[in-house]
Amino acid sequence: MFTGCGTALVTPFRQDYSLDETALRRLVRRQIHAGINFLVPCGTTGENPTLTRTEHLRVVEITLEEAKGKIPVLAGAGGYNTTEVIELAEELKAVGVDGVLSVTPYYNKPTQEGLYQHYKAIATAVSLPIVVYNVPGRTGVNLEPATLKRLTEVDNIAGVKEASGNIGQMASILNQVPDWFNVLSGDDAITLPLIALGGRGVISVVSNEIPAEMMRLTQLCLSHDFSAARELQRKYLPLMEINFVESNPIPVKAAMALMGLLEPVWRLPLVPPKPENLAKIRNVLESLGLLEKAHAARRN
């Protein structure tokens, strides 16, 4: 279900910091029109730590309403309190999501056994596919390949979003997990090599800006047309990289604001990018013709 290119959706806010439901519906429709394979609301890119539980569920409900069953919805439900994660996952199941993306517990830095028991408890309590999210650069803990292999034996653990940035670890994971297990890239720039190693796709940030192009790059990789995929990789690598010139999702939302897709609003503790970085973001968008394309789309 969760293969190909899935978009880690940003959450648009109005100038008064309230949820911009109209913009969110527009963004989801844009993704579906571009042919994206699945949607991931309320992850880190969606600023989920700053959403209330009501807002979290509302973002997911709107995504489901617009998706209308056409594509799967994998909703974020992670945290460092296993009981609370289970409660949120159960609420997400009740509103109709197709699966849950759950980041490793952060700050309290559990052991590998703790990580295993955490995910086993979630999967046992909630009858939904669970995609584990490993991003040690943000959480302070790394889900090791041997632990992930153990988790593949737990019902409902369906895949991993692997964002360690460690190609050697990714190769080890793919050498240990069963063929049915979905290994997805958590970094746009590593999508191509991960799929070459046997991965199934990506949960993407850059597809917020270029959904059709990132979806095509992913499909080319899955079709083993790596020559054509490399051409797209070279073209859009500057955008993939500039999206992390500051903490995600600061740059991607700044870029989308320049493209006229949303208001340039972040909730604290995130703030707008530095002026010099905003200029860099604008330069990359201009070099790719994305500002001109966005303005033309609005005129039409």
NUDO-870400 format. One record per residue (C-alpha): z, x, y; residue in three letters. Coordinates in pm, whole numbers, padded with zeros to 5 digits, always signed. Example, Ala and Ser with C-alpha at 12.3 -4.5 7.8 and 13.67 -1.06 7.14 Angstrom:
2
+00780+01230-00450ALA/+00714+01367-00106SER/
***
This chain:
300
+00000+00000+00000MET/+00096+00272+00249PHE/-00196+00511+00223THR/-00450+00632+00476GLY/-00357+00632+00843CYS/-00056+00438+00963GLY/+00043+00429+01329THR/+00400+00502+01435ALA/+00388+00247+01714LEU/+00536+00315+02055VAL/+00752+00043+02207THR/+00630-00063+02553PRO/+00882-00152+02822PHE/+00849-00319+03161ARG/+00962-00153+03482GLN/+01300-00326+03446ASP/+01335-00162+03100TYR/+01299-00489+02912SER/+01072-00517+02609LEU/+00710-00578+02713ASP/+00605-00827+02446GLU/+00263-00888+02600THR/+00177-00518+02597ALA/+00310-00483+02242LEU/+00085-00762+02117ARG/-00209-00599+02291ARG/-00133-00261+02131LEU/-00103-00410+01783VAL/-00434-00595+01821ARG/-00598-00273+01938ARG/-00475-00097+01625GLN/-00602-00369+01393ILE/-00938-00383+01571HIS/-00972-00006+01521ALA/-00925-00047+01145GLY/-00589+00124+01106ILE/-00453+00109+00751ASN/-00092+00010+00823PHE/+00157-00016+01109LEU/+00499+00142+01154VAL/+00707-00027+01425PRO/+01055+00087+01530CYS/+01044+00445+01413GLY/+01141+00743+01626THR/+00813+00708+01818THR/+00918+00349+01891GLY/+01242+00468+02056GLU/+01444+00276+01799ASN/+01778+00443+01889PRO/+01764+00263+02226THR/+01669-00079+02089LEU/+01930-00345+02028THR/+01928-00505+01684ARG/+01773-00817+01838THR/+01500-00612+02005GLU/+01438-00413+01687HIS/+01379-00730+01489LEU/+01172-00882+01769ARG/+00936-00582+01779VAL/+00888-00612+01404VAL/+00837-00989+01423GLU/+00567-00951+01689ILE/+00396-00682+01484THR/+00397-00911+01180LEU/+00271-01207+01383GLU/-00025-01006+01511GLU/-00094-00836+01178ALA/-00112-01180+01012LYS/-00104-01023+00668GLY/-00426-00830+00735LYS/-00254-00493+00709ILE/+00088-00385+00578PRO/+00386-00335+00809VAL/+00630-00055+00728LEU/+00930-00101+00958ALA/+01181+00163+01059GLY/+01534+00132+00923ALA/+01724+00459+00922GLY/+02055+00600+01032GLY/+02367+00790+00936TYR/+02566+00489+00813ASN/+02433+00379+00475THR/+02591+00034+00494THR/+02435-00038+00834GLU/+02094+00084+00714VAL/+02113-00155+00419ILE/+02207-00444+00650GLU/+01910-00372+00878LEU/+01674-00333+00583ALA/+01787-00670+00448GLU/+01718-00832+00785GLU/+01374-00671+00795LEU/+01301-00804+00447LYS/+01399-01151+00566ALA/+01141-01142+00848VAL/+00869-01040+00605GLY/+00801-00666+00625VAL/+00610-00497+00344ASP/+00833-00191+00330GLY/+01088+00021+00509VAL/+01063+00372+00653LEU/+01408+00531+00645SER/+01484+00864+00812VAL/+01736+01097+00653THR/+02087+01059+00797PRO/+02120+01274+01106TYR/+02416+01452+01263TYR/+02656+01410+00970ASN/+02433+01642+00761LYS/+02490+01515+00405PRO/+02442+01737+00102THR/+02142+01692-00128GLN/+02360+01476-00354GLU/+02461+01271-00050GLY/+02097+01220+00045LEU/+02015+01111-00309TYR/+02302+00862-00321GLN/+02216+00732+00028HIS/+01859+00644-00066TYR/+01956+00520-00410LYS/+02203+00278-00248ALA/+01937+00145-00009ILE/+01676+00106-00283ALA/+01925-00066-00514THR/+02036-00312-00246ALA/+01697-00399-00097VAL/+01398-00499-00309SER/+01135-00346-00082LEU/+00929-00028-00108PRO/+01120+00250+00065ILE/+00940+00543+00226VAL/+01177+00832+00285VAL/+01134+01016+00615TYR/+01210+01388+00616ASN/+01211+01547+00964VAL/+01466+01830+00960PRO/+01373+01948+01309GLY/+01524+01628+01448ARG/+01790+01538+01193THR/+01940+01875+01105GLY/+01902+01820+00731VAL/+01612+01892+00494ASN/+01536+01672+00194LEU/+01448+01930-00069GLU/+01165+01882-00320PRO/+01402+01871-00617ALA/+01599+01588-00454THR/+01281+01399-00376LEU/+01174+01439-00739LYS/+01502+01275-00845ARG/+01440+00991-00602LEU/+01101+00913-00759THR/+01296+00792-01062GLU/+01472+00527-00850VAL/+01304+00186-00836ASP/+01158+00100-00493ASN/+01137+00460-00365ILE/+00763+00459-00299ALA/+00687+00766-00092GLY/+00784+01020+00168VAL/+00684+01090+00526LYS/+00709+01467+00515GLU/+00752+01622+00859ALA/+00918+01951+00779SER/+00611+02138+00902GLY/+00649+02361+00596ASN/+00322+02373+00401ILE/+00492+02557+00115GLY/+00747+02278+00083GLN/+00471+02018+00089MET/+00289+02200-00190ALA/+00611+02211-00391SER/+00667+01839-00340ILE/+00318+01751-00456LEU/+00364+01977-00758ASN/+00682+01794-00861GLN/+00641+01423-00782VAL/+00440+01180-00998PRO/+00078+01105-00908ASP/+00162+00750-00795TRP/+00412+00871-00535PHE/+00279+00856-00178ASN/+00322+01181+00012VAL/+00231+01123+00376LEU/+00212+01373+00659SER/+00456+01327+00944GLY/+00256+01564+01164ASP/-00094+01477+01282ASP/-00212+01838+01286ALA/-00111+01888+00920ILE/-00282+01577+00785THR/-00589+01767+00666LEU/-00411+02040+00468PRO/-00159+01797+00322LEU/-00433+01569+00188ILE/-00616+01875+00056ALA/-00300+01950-00144LEU/-00295+01595-00281GLY/-00128+01388-00010GLY/-00225+01027+00058ARG/-00240+01007+00438GLY/-00039+01024+00758VAL/+00207+00829+00968ILE/+00053+00920+01299SER/+00155+00955+01662VAL/-00191+01038+01797VAL/-00336+00717+01651SER/-00152+00535+01929ASN/-00413+00689+02160GLU/-00710+00725+01924ILE/-00660+00489+01628PRO/-01022+00473+01513ALA/-01072+00848+01536GLU/-00753+00938+01352MET/-00822+00678+01087MET/-01169+00830+01036ARG/-01029+01183+01010LEU/-00786+01064+00744THR/-01053+00879+00547GLN/-01283+01180+00556LEU/-01004+01389+00408CYS/-00933+01130+00139LEU/-01306+01128+00057SER/-01292+01510+00029HIS/-01540+01552+00315ASP/-01333+01831+00466PHE/-01623+01976+00660SER/-01661+01662+00872ALA/-01283+01622+00888ALA/-01249+01973+01029ARG/-01488+01886+01311GLU/-01268+01594+01416LEU/-00957+01807+01369GLN/-01093+02072+01606ARG/-01194+01812+01862LYS/-00865+01626+01874TYR/-00619+01907+01800LEU/-00548+01958+02174PRO/-00435+01594+02195LEU/-00223+01625+01880MET/-00057+01932+02029GLU/-00006+01799+02383ILE/+00173+01496+02234ASN/+00459+01736+02164PHE/+00464+01932+02489VAL/+00793+01746+02538GLU/+00999+01539+02296SER/+00809+01260+02123ASN/+00739+00989+02244PRO/+00750+01112+02603ILE/+00396+01262+02609PRO/+00221+00992+02404VAL/+00357+00714+02625LYS/+00258+00911+02935ALA/-00095+00944+02796ALA/-00113+00576+02710MET/+00004+00487+03060ALA/-00275+00702+03204LEU/-00514+00513+02975MET/-00386+00182+03115GLY/-00232+00068+02786LEU/+00129+00033+02897LEU/+00376+00097+03177GLU/+00513+00454+03202PRO/+00867+00355+03112VAL/+01115+00522+02876TRP/+01475+00434+02809ARG/+01744+00696+02863LEU/+01808+00953+02738PRO/+01429+00994+02746LEU/+01276+01051+03089VAL/+00920+01090+03223PRO/+00748+01422+03156PRO/+00765+01706+03406LYS/+00483+01690+03664PRO/+00322+02006+03527GLU/+00322+01861+03176ASN/+00182+01530+03296LEU/-00102+01725+03453ALA/-00166+01897+03119LYS/-00171+01560+02942ILE/-00419+01425+03197ARG/-00642+01731+03155ASN/-00657+01687+02777VAL/-00740+01316+02812LEU/-01012+01395+03065GLU/-01159+01671+02849SER/-01193+01424+02559LEU/-01339+01150+02779GLY/-01050+00919+02692LEU/-00969+00818+03049LEU/-01329+00723+03118GLU/-01347+00535+02789LYS/-01024+00349+02864ALA/-01138+00251+03212HIS/-01471+00129+03075ALA/-01291-00081+02813ALA/-01078-00244+03081ARG/-01386-00327+03290ARG/-01542-00499+02990ASN/
***
